[in-house]
Amino acid sequence: MTVAIDLRCTGCGACLTTCPERALVAAPRQPLVIDQRCTTCMACIEVCPAGAIREVYA
């Protein structure tokens, strides 16, 4: 499993600073997810104020 970020992302960066595995990297429109690093700890899901991050099966 991994996470996906949808168009509700506002680019606030909360997920970037929360991810303990550094699986999210800054990008122009919304963060990119590095699937190989994501442990699906759900920290980014919990901190996202827009509800733009969800768990998905890769």
ABEGO torsion letter per residue (X at the ends): XBBBBBAABAGAGAAAAABAAGABBBBAABBBBBAAABAGAGAAAAABAAGABBBBBX
